[in-house]
Amino acid sequence: MPLAAASVDTGDTAWLLAATALVLLMTPGLALFYGGMVRTKSVLNMLMMSFVSIALVTVVWLVCGYALAFGDDAGGGLIGGLDHLGMAGLGPDSVQGTVPTLLFATFQLTFAIVTAALVSGAVADRAKFGAWLVFVPVWALLVYVPIAHWTWGPGGWILDGLGALDFAGGLPVEITSGASGLALCLVLGPRLGFKKDAMRPHNLPMVVLGAGLLWFGWFGFNAGSALGANGLAAAVFLNTLAAGCTGLLGWLLVEHKRDGHPTTLGAASGAVAGLVAITPSCGSVSLLGALVIGLAAGVVCSYAVSWKFKLNYDDSLDVVGVHLIGGVVGTLLIGVFATATMTGGAEGLLHGGGFAQLGKQLVAIAAVGAYAFLVTYGIGKLIDRVLGFRASEEQEHTGLDLTVHAETAYDHGVLGHGAPVTASVSPSAPAAQKVKKQA
């Protein structure tokens, strides 16, 4: 994410305004993607967990999140200072690089929002909404903000000390959300009927619509991180498109070989996996590298989503399998495919850079993953002990839409549709992929 001291450039500012709107659109897109993947009885709750994250994270970010993430380092590369607490000292004339500082802060805010919303997929169908309202601001402040400073903030230890590369958020967004999702689903435990009942997506067209909106917004996410309307943004834009396509194809190839049929859910999930993996590497690799990274993510993540059945953790909507594993794939492969043509200096293993960059990427992955998992686990346990994080069995069985929000998404939901289906499924693959007929 390049920054250079200069005056405001109108072209760069116009592009970043558009990119910020695109990234904000990703959260409603994610809400539809997740909403389609849950059962009818809790779809509104799933939508709400994403939408409410927009408001909660925005307040935290404006009060102190931006200052701590992007303020001057307060020591050790671990956290920023408080000079801009409450956005103090920032006005229309403040400049960050070639764009207004307030626009840069808003662009970064949209990253924090969608990362918090991503975590909700790991605990779909069983988290108390009130506990989620407490979890999001605490998690944003204690987990996302420090990691954003490490990776992108001035003086952050990963950026300036270690020298690991992350163009658009493999560490703060993908690995952080995936590791946090794993911690939270361990705190809450599995859903009622996990590995026994078929918990299939209730609306696959909604899933595809959500994935499409995510893909659309991802261009702002990645190409916007160039912070300018320039050739780098164009290269990143193309890399993003290419990796999403090969991720989709890679997932379908695995499904065809493993299950005998490519699925709509697999196509949507594969595209997202490719986009996840190219997020950290889009500004460091060539087009060929992007194609390979997307394909690798599609193949690896399609297998990784079934690990939850073998290891007995209920990652409801595959946040771990797609975002943690895809983020690791993309961040690690920077050490293999990085080219000086894109980075301006650092090179990966295939371009004569040796193992040095690969080692830096590994250290960054391990540090961010461990920190996000441990701190999130602690936050989740504390909230669970004080407030209770798990919905009651009655709420979970009846559905969170009716019992928590007094609403239903569909008229037939009132009559009880969406109750657990009792078809047996093999624990060797996602339940959703094992159901061949829609009710």
Steps between C-alpha positions, in 0.01 A plus 500: 500500500726785373499847653695801381510851634337732249207732449151378415465349153145522371525184289633294790234646729219422256615140467531453876152644556363240259715223652379585851139467389584167334657362817206614712271310261688182589335482842140492368631258237644283775168519684323354196775240448479384861124545516445264210725238659305467827161343558178700460444526874810717559558689176400841637727453800788428263425814299478703819839384627663648190294818486542588865876460461497804270369722779700348787839503327445849359449646848808324641711601201408868517546522878840333527549218248648709220736682737633176648533326163640779284632755748873538548647197670485519879782251549626165378292501183209358698243781517452857384473812714198701605569823314192454283266372771147579386651599163648806671723714284361362174298720268424557131854625438679203660687290244620140506715427199304650211151464651315675785576338835131474588442300181795271579359447850157415357653259248681320781183500710321293236770232533445480876123473450505209257761315709276508806204386293702209359551356850123459546491219246684270738226519765192519279173361638604496868651831623303735724439824314551705820837332558596576139427870562756492782751281320539707182626831646727326754641270233550785252697697758711217646554280194449681168647838591839373631545263206416779254770712665754216482430453130431846360545759772802732509775313683302174518735208574381280213524783246812684612675247720446156350452602137214260427270604214122533511343728241131494587432299814604135507621548857257755658191382311520139382727327752367712786134423420573131445703452819244702698217295353674179608541632854140611525349179368705310761363728773137448393523133407323331207141560390229260610508213252853567373620201296152344532260736327528640148544875545478594137490855358139611481544731198777434249402788267552732801841343554601565140366858514700561817814351347454721194472813714805392696698454177386842376603664825829311506627714213474801732655298781812403304540758223397776740795403720729648235365831636521650154354486150812354343663201333543310826126523564437366149737205551343420836151522347595243233669271754185510712280398207737223393536343846125502560449310173765233564379461857151425369631251245732332749217437748275359227774267377536355849124460538476327162777259592395445863121515486421451133314829458599869502265703722377858509617532859841374393525757220417785739733370770783442252481855366513635855797273583693632201419859595607438860836360392580777253419774754844505666692418182320705233757781516804270507451237229469488122185393318635144473562498874144617561359220285699239692416645842128508423507141373695382804252666733200349322645150527638523855196676648257253343668229707554719807129563556450133585765499773239622750324165482820310568627735772155559654476879496180652359616782274145554371567686175863399438673816619800291606510285189476792257634813672767360732630237259457719191670789678793277597532373141504850352727654764748213490522484121618860490829349610494285187353723228590858603664688216694825512291624208209529743669551836777730384755295692406181687502176303373151569661162461417460131646839409837461667412633842590178684318393812528831685159642402335162554634494856371851570156405375496192723589702810227754429239227444590322824501818708173638368320166511611425855417849630156510337411151625616549860356847556170412334475183709554707815240759400250228409551313826460818706178598326372144530566500873346844565212514251480160339600478134298195397130521422272268695408162356142619453614808307736297286242234426219745420728741318659829596285707263179439689635464853748792495372742237128414496516483122516238229647536153223302334136443581548126524773558759229578755361154447821336595686445174870505550492256789794263485482245222587156629663350193826335592817633349852374486740693723758489222362799311290813563142411571381749244692327226364158589134589450409446139136604505343824610188476708 
